[in-house]
Amino acid sequence: MDDAATDDRLAPIPLAYYVDAYVAAKRKTGQLGTSGARRARRNFYLFCRLVPEDPRRVRRQHIEHFLERPDVIASHHTDLMNLRGWFDYLVFRGVVSSNPTVGVDPPTKTLARRALVRDEASIVADALDRGVLDARSALIISLMFSEGVRRCEIARIRLEDIDNEARRIKIRGSGGSGLVTRELPISDRTERILARYRATMNRRRGPLVANSLNPGSGVTVAHVGVIARRALESLGLKRSGGDGVTPRLLVVAPSAGS
């Protein structure tokens, strides 16, 4: 059943009224930490602004429309899980009789399927090819743009993970506990930028993305995002991430022929 209940005997209490109570319950059971609760609360209130005020009027299409908004890239799956849990809570409390998220397919986790709009892709590609960004920023953006590598994976890449002859790079995913989870071919664009970046360093081992103050050390996942965000903003592409760090273009589809 797609639709939420429409029992007119229930008082039409605004949907937003239930946000804090639900988040507090999840905090109490340990299912949400401080940052997770903050993010969930922010997205719940955004959801409330985009759907009918009466929780009984929320429909499956409202859920799908919320997940299709362009300002979110990699967090769709988390948003759907949070909404499912929230409406389960509302069903348990008798606010609605069914969960409108039932039947909504989880968004794909394949980052390569999330394409940039044409003008944004052109801006990024042109900037990378003309070398207008510093070498470190350009390398991070190129790995995201051409290879579809996530910022958490970029933070884990080491110089030893790059096979120059085979033109391949080892990726250590979050599910691999630091182990290599896959290998990717290096695009022509990234190879050119990597050569320029390597010319600025005097080492052959250690983290690929070095700390500017301590070249022997790497950078955190959050700082990879900060570097990318600042680079994109310098190109006139404004930040539009839901977590306050991730810019809209941090995850993009690999560009053909790059």
C-alpha positions as CSV (number, residue, x, y, z in Angstrom):
1,M,0.0,0.0,0.0
2,D,1.6,3.2,-1.2
3,D,-0.4,5.8,0.7
4,A,-0.3,6.8,4.3
5,A,-3.5,6.6,6.4
6,T,-6.1,9.3,6.0
7,D,-8.2,8.6,9.2
8,D,-10.0,11.9,9.8
9,R,-10.5,11.0,13.4
10,L,-6.9,11.8,14.1
11,A,-6.0,15.4,14.8
12,P,-3.9,16.9,12.0
13,I,-0.8,17.5,14.0
14,P,2.0,18.8,11.8
15,L,4.6,16.3,10.6
16,A,7.4,18.4,11.9
17,Y,6.1,18.0,15.4
18,Y,7.4,14.4,15.5
19,V,11.0,15.1,14.4
20,D,12.6,15.9,17.7
21,A,10.8,13.0,19.6
22,Y,12.0,10.5,17.0
23,V,15.6,11.7,16.9
24,A,15.7,11.8,20.7
25,A,14.5,8.2,20.8
26,K,17.1,7.1,18.4
27,R,19.8,8.9,20.3
28,K,18.7,7.2,23.5
29,T,19.0,3.7,22.0
30,G,22.4,4.6,20.5
31,Q,21.2,4.2,16.9
32,L,22.2,7.7,16.1
33,G,25.3,9.5,17.2
34,T,25.7,13.3,17.6
35,S,26.6,14.0,14.0
36,G,24.1,11.5,12.7
37,A,21.3,13.0,14.8
38,R,22.1,16.5,13.6
39,R,22.1,15.4,10.0
40,A,18.9,13.4,10.4
41,R,17.1,16.3,12.1
42,R,18.2,18.7,9.4
43,N,17.0,16.5,6.6
44,F,13.7,15.6,8.4
45,Y,12.9,19.3,8.7
46,L,13.8,19.8,5.0
47,F,11.5,16.9,4.1
48,C,8.7,18.5,6.2
49,R,9.0,21.7,4.1
50,L,8.6,19.8,0.9
51,V,5.6,17.5,1.8
52,P,2.1,18.0,3.1
53,E,2.0,19.2,6.7
54,D,-0.5,16.5,7.7
55,P,1.5,13.2,8.0
56,R,-1.5,11.3,6.9
57,R,-1.3,13.0,3.5
58,V,2.3,12.0,2.8
59,R,2.5,9.7,-0.2
60,R,5.1,7.5,-1.8
61,Q,5.6,10.1,-4.6
62,H,6.6,12.6,-1.9
63,I,9.3,10.3,-0.7
64,E,10.6,9.7,-4.3
65,H,10.6,13.4,-5.1
66,F,12.5,14.2,-1.9
67,L,15.2,11.6,-2.9
68,E,15.5,13.0,-6.4
69,R,16.5,16.5,-5.2
70,P,19.7,17.6,-6.9
71,D,21.6,18.9,-3.8
72,V,22.3,15.4,-2.5
73,I,24.7,12.9,-4.1
74,A,25.8,10.1,-1.9
75,S,23.4,10.3,1.0
76,H,20.2,9.1,-0.7
77,H,20.4,5.6,0.8
78,T,20.8,7.0,4.4
79,D,17.9,9.4,3.9
80,L,15.6,6.6,2.7
81,M,16.6,4.5,5.7
82,N,16.0,7.4,8.1
83,L,12.6,8.1,6.5
84,R,11.6,4.4,6.7
85,G,12.5,4.3,10.4
86,W,10.7,7.6,11.1
87,F,7.4,6.4,9.5
88,D,7.7,3.0,11.2
89,Y,7.8,5.1,14.4
90,L,4.7,7.1,13.3
91,V,2.9,3.8,12.5
92,F,3.8,2.5,15.9
93,R,2.4,5.6,17.6
94,G,-0.8,5.5,15.5
95,V,-0.2,8.7,13.7
96,V,-0.4,6.9,10.3
97,S,-1.6,3.5,9.5
98,S,1.0,2.6,6.8
99,N,4.5,3.5,5.9
100,P,4.6,5.6,2.6
101,T,8.3,4.5,2.1
102,V,7.2,0.9,1.4
103,G,7.9,0.1,-2.2
104,V,10.4,2.9,-2.7
105,D,13.6,1.4,-4.2
106,P,16.9,2.2,-2.5
107,P,18.9,4.6,-4.6
108,T,21.8,3.0,-6.5
109,K,25.1,2.9,-4.7
110,T,27.0,2.9,-8.1
111,L,28.6,6.3,-8.1
112,A,29.4,6.1,-11.8
113,R,25.7,6.3,-12.6
114,R,25.3,9.8,-11.1
115,A,26.1,12.2,-14.0
116,L,26.8,15.9,-13.8
117,V,24.7,18.2,-15.8
118,R,26.4,19.1,-19.0
119,D,27.5,22.7,-18.2
120,E,29.0,21.7,-14.8
121,A,30.9,18.8,-16.3
122,S,32.3,21.1,-19.0
123,I,33.5,23.6,-16.4
124,V,35.3,20.9,-14.4
125,A,36.8,19.2,-17.5
126,D,38.0,22.5,-18.9
127,A,39.6,23.6,-15.6
128,L,41.4,20.3,-15.3
129,D,42.7,20.4,-18.8
130,R,43.9,24.0,-18.6
131,G,45.6,23.5,-15.3
132,V,44.0,26.4,-13.5
133,L,43.9,24.5,-10.2
134,D,46.9,23.7,-8.0
135,A,48.3,20.2,-8.5
136,R,46.9,18.7,-5.3
137,S,43.4,20.0,-5.8
138,A,43.4,19.1,-9.5
139,L,44.4,15.5,-8.7
140,I,41.6,15.1,-6.1
141,I,39.0,16.6,-8.5
142,S,40.3,14.5,-11.4
143,L,40.1,11.3,-9.4
144,M,36.5,12.1,-8.5
145,F,35.6,13.3,-11.9
146,S,37.3,10.8,-14.2
147,E,37.6,7.7,-12.0
148,G,34.6,8.2,-9.7
149,V,36.7,7.7,-6.6
150,R,35.1,8.8,-3.3
151,R,36.8,11.2,-0.9
152,C,37.2,8.4,1.8
153,E,39.0,6.3,-0.8
154,I,41.2,9.1,-1.9
155,A,42.3,9.7,1.6
156,R,43.5,6.1,1.8
157,I,45.4,6.0,-1.5
158,R,49.2,5.6,-1.2
159,L,51.9,6.2,-3.8
160,E,52.6,2.5,-3.7
161,D,49.1,1.8,-4.9
162,I,49.7,3.4,-8.3
163,D,51.1,1.1,-11.1
164,N,52.4,3.6,-13.6
165,E,53.3,1.0,-16.2
166,A,49.9,-0.7,-16.1
167,R,48.2,2.6,-15.6
168,R,46.1,1.3,-12.7
169,I,45.4,2.4,-9.2
170,K,44.4,0.3,-6.2
171,I,41.4,1.5,-4.1
172,R,41.0,0.7,-0.5
173,G,37.3,0.9,0.2
174,S,35.6,1.4,3.5
175,G,34.4,-2.2,3.6
176,G,37.9,-3.6,3.2
177,S,39.3,-2.6,6.6
178,G,42.2,-0.9,4.8
179,L,42.7,-3.6,2.3
180,V,42.5,-3.2,-1.5
181,T,38.9,-3.7,-2.6
182,R,39.2,-3.0,-6.3
183,E,41.5,-1.6,-9.0
184,L,40.7,1.1,-11.5
185,P,42.3,2.2,-14.8
186,I,43.9,5.6,-14.7
187,S,42.4,8.0,-17.3
188,D,44.6,10.1,-19.6
189,R,43.5,13.2,-17.8
190,T,44.4,11.9,-14.3
191,E,47.7,10.5,-15.6
192,R,48.7,14.0,-16.8
193,I,47.6,15.7,-13.5
194,L,49.3,12.9,-11.5
195,A,52.6,13.6,-13.3
196,R,52.3,17.3,-12.5
197,Y,51.5,16.6,-8.9
198,R,54.4,14.2,-8.5
199,A,56.8,16.8,-9.8
200,T,56.0,18.8,-6.7
201,M,57.1,16.1,-4.2
202,N,60.3,14.4,-3.4
203,R,59.1,11.1,-2.2
204,R,58.0,7.8,-3.7
205,R,56.1,6.3,-0.7
206,G,53.4,7.3,1.7
207,P,50.0,8.9,1.2
208,L,49.2,10.1,-2.2
209,V,47.4,13.3,-1.0
210,A,50.0,14.9,1.3
211,N,49.4,17.4,4.1
212,S,50.7,20.8,3.0
213,L,52.4,21.5,6.3
214,N,53.8,17.9,6.8
215,P,54.3,16.3,3.4
216,G,55.1,12.9,5.0
217,S,51.6,12.8,6.4
218,G,48.2,12.3,4.6
219,V,45.0,14.2,5.1
220,T,41.7,13.3,6.6
221,V,38.6,12.3,4.7
222,A,36.9,15.6,5.7
223,H,39.9,17.6,4.5
224,V,39.8,15.9,1.1
225,G,36.2,17.2,0.9
226,V,37.3,20.7,2.0
227,I,40.1,20.8,-0.7
228,A,37.6,19.7,-3.4
229,R,34.9,22.1,-2.2
230,R,37.3,25.1,-2.3
231,A,38.6,24.1,-5.7
232,L,35.0,23.8,-7.1
233,E,34.0,27.1,-5.5
234,S,37.0,28.8,-7.1
235,L,35.5,27.7,-10.5
236,G,32.2,29.3,-9.6
237,L,30.5,26.0,-8.7
238,K,28.8,26.6,-5.4
239,R,28.7,24.1,-2.6
240,S,25.4,22.2,-2.3
241,G,26.1,19.3,-0.1
242,G,23.9,18.1,2.7
243,D,26.6,17.6,5.2
244,G,28.1,21.1,5.1
245,V,31.4,19.8,3.6
246,T,30.6,17.8,0.5
247,P,30.1,19.9,-2.6
248,R,27.6,18.9,-5.1
249,L,30.3,17.7,-7.5
250,L,32.3,15.6,-5.2
251,V,30.9,12.5,-6.9
252,V,30.5,12.5,-10.6
253,A,30.3,10.1,-13.4
254,P,33.5,9.2,-15.2
255,S,33.7,11.3,-18.4
256,A,34.1,9.4,-21.6
257,G,37.4,9.7,-23.4
258,S,39.0,11.7,-20.6
